[in-house]
Amino acid sequence: MSRTIVLTGATRGCGRALVDAFASAGHTVVGCGTRPELVEQLRETMGAPHSFSTVDVASEQNVEAWAGKAVKEHGAPDLLINNAGVINRNAPLWEVPEEEFASVLGVNVGGTARILRHFLPPMLARASGVIANFSSTWGRTTSPEVAPYCASKWAVEGLTQALSQELPSGLAAVAVNPGIIHTEMLESCFGGGAAGYPSPEAWAKRAAPFLLNLSTKDNGRSVTVG
Ligand SMILES: NC(=O)c1ccc[n+]([C@@H]2O[C@H](COP(=O)([O-])OP(=O)(O)OC[C@H]3O[C@@H](n4cnc5c(N)ncnc54)[C@H](OP(=O)(O)O)[C@@H]3O)[C@@H](O)[C@H]2O)c1
């Protein structure tokens, strides 16, 4: 059955590869990113019924407008994936500027909560749907120089578990560690070592069916893409 999938961070990296994998499996993707030129490329490449919008998940105004339009055109999402994320430049915590710390928390945690605040009500009204909040190995362990990112992903784990205790039956919230994938984000923290990891396209071949398989049985779980 064809599903409607809302995907934040659809323009690059893991999200961009998921767009192709979901679309070729016959699902409709409603995606976003902040860079208008990448959103336009997605529109041209994918066409209808998919839809892509320029949205900053850190902006209440952007998300409110996007959710209103998306739900009107496509209905409540069957699968809502909070994938958009940013990482701080490698540095000890005391050297991370105030604005950079706020941005990592604002996108990774605030953005996830904001997307949920606007997309969950129609899912609740329909009484079905799965939410996959992208966490990380660094949402369950830590490393030096990425403290803001670790703090944000540990928060995503906590937020997801608490949310799972609030949801009525028929809905599920799951924290998903995607694994380690060679994207621009990985290059930022691993440098040249990033090249040794799978491409987003190879990863998406496993990740798309894994995400589509999540169900109400997984509510409250912390899972890792195998
Ligand atoms: N790569 C890994 O190994 C790895 C490991 C663990 C967890 N993760 C998680 O997996 C997710 C995807 O990571 P990735 O490696 O694919 O990162 P990436 O290559 O840097 O891509 C990030 C995506 O998020 C979008 N984005 C960033 N800020 C945004 C904002 N404020 N509003 C809307 N979209 C925004 C970007 O689009 P624009 O440029 O258009 O804004 C881009 O599409 C993230 O949550 C990340 O924390 C990745």
The ligand as a MOL file (V3000), in Angstrom:
LIG
                    3D

  0  0  0     0  0            999 V3000
M  V30 BEGIN CTAB
M  V30 COUNTS 48 52 0 0 0
M  V30 BEGIN ATOM
M  V30 1 N 25.6990 10.5010 8.6510 0
M  V30 2 C 25.7880 9.7620 9.7370 0
M  V30 3 O 26.6850 8.9110 9.8650 0
M  V30 4 C 24.7890 9.9290 10.8530 0
M  V30 5 C 25.0150 9.1790 12.0190 0
M  V30 6 C 24.0990 9.2840 13.0610 0
M  V30 7 C 22.9970 10.1140 12.9250 0
M  V30 8 N 22.8140 10.8430 11.7800 0 CHG=1
M  V30 9 C 21.6250 11.6640 11.7020 0
M  V30 10 O 20.9670 11.4170 10.4780 0
M  V30 11 C 20.3150 12.6080 10.0190 0
M  V30 12 C 20.7850 12.9460 8.6060 0
M  V30 13 O 22.1690 13.2080 8.6640 0
M  V30 14 P 23.0700 13.3500 7.3430 0
M  V30 15 O 24.3480 12.7010 7.6570 0
M  V30 16 O 22.3010 12.9660 6.1490 0 CHG=-1
M  V30 17 O 23.3330 14.9330 7.3560 0
M  V30 18 P 23.6230 15.9390 6.1430 0
M  V30 19 O 24.2350 15.2350 4.9960 0
M  V30 20 O 24.3270 17.0900 6.7390 0
M  V30 21 O 22.1270 16.3880 5.6990 0
M  V30 22 C 21.3390 17.0730 6.6200 0
M  V30 23 C 19.9810 17.3590 6.0020 0
M  V30 24 O 19.2310 18.1220 6.9650 0
M  V30 25 C 18.7740 19.3220 6.3430 0
M  V30 26 N 18.7020 20.3970 7.3490 0
M  V30 27 C 19.6880 20.8640 8.1370 0
M  V30 28 N 19.2230 21.8820 8.9110 0
M  V30 29 C 17.9190 22.0280 8.5880 0
M  V30 30 C 16.8970 22.9020 9.0380 0
M  V30 31 N 17.1440 23.8430 9.9730 0
M  V30 32 N 15.6520 22.7840 8.5060 0
M  V30 33 C 15.3890 21.8530 7.5500 0
M  V30 34 N 16.3280 21.0000 7.0860 0
M  V30 35 C 17.5690 21.0950 7.5930 0
M  V30 36 C 19.7810 19.6070 5.2340 0
M  V30 37 O 19.1700 20.3270 4.1900 0
M  V30 38 P 19.5600 21.8410 3.7390 0
M  V30 39 O 21.0170 21.9110 3.5410 0
M  V30 40 O 18.7300 22.0510 2.5090 0
M  V30 41 O 19.0640 22.6580 4.8810 0
M  V30 42 C 20.0700 18.1780 4.7360 0
M  V30 43 O 19.0580 17.7750 3.8310 0
M  V30 44 C 20.6370 13.6810 11.0540 0
M  V30 45 O 19.6090 13.7720 12.0100 0
M  V30 46 C 21.9000 13.1600 11.7120 0
M  V30 47 O 22.0750 13.6750 13.0030 0
M  V30 48 C 23.6860 10.7700 10.7450 0
M  V30 END ATOM
M  V30 BEGIN BOND
M  V30 1 1 1 2
M  V30 2 2 2 3
M  V30 3 1 2 4
M  V30 4 1 4 5
M  V30 5 2 4 48
M  V30 6 2 5 6
M  V30 7 1 6 7
M  V30 8 2 7 8
M  V30 9 1 8 9
M  V30 10 1 8 48
M  V30 11 1 9 10
M  V30 12 1 9 46
M  V30 13 1 10 11
M  V30 14 1 11 12
M  V30 15 1 11 44
M  V30 16 1 12 13
M  V30 17 1 13 14
M  V30 18 2 14 15
M  V30 19 1 14 16
M  V30 20 1 14 17
M  V30 21 1 17 18
M  V30 22 2 18 19
M  V30 23 1 18 20
M  V30 24 1 18 21
M  V30 25 1 21 22
M  V30 26 1 22 23
M  V30 27 1 23 24
M  V30 28 1 23 42
M  V30 29 1 24 25
M  V30 30 1 25 26
M  V30 31 1 25 36
M  V30 32 1 26 27
M  V30 33 1 26 35
M  V30 34 2 27 28
M  V30 35 1 28 29
M  V30 36 1 29 30
M  V30 37 2 29 35
M  V30 38 1 30 31
M  V30 39 2 30 32
M  V30 40 1 32 33
M  V30 41 2 33 34
M  V30 42 1 34 35
M  V30 43 1 36 37
M  V30 44 1 36 42
M  V30 45 1 37 38
M  V30 46 2 38 39
M  V30 47 1 38 40
M  V30 48 1 38 41
M  V30 49 1 42 43
M  V30 50 1 44 45
M  V30 51 1 44 46
M  V30 52 1 46 47
M  V30 END BOND
M  V30 END CTAB
M  END
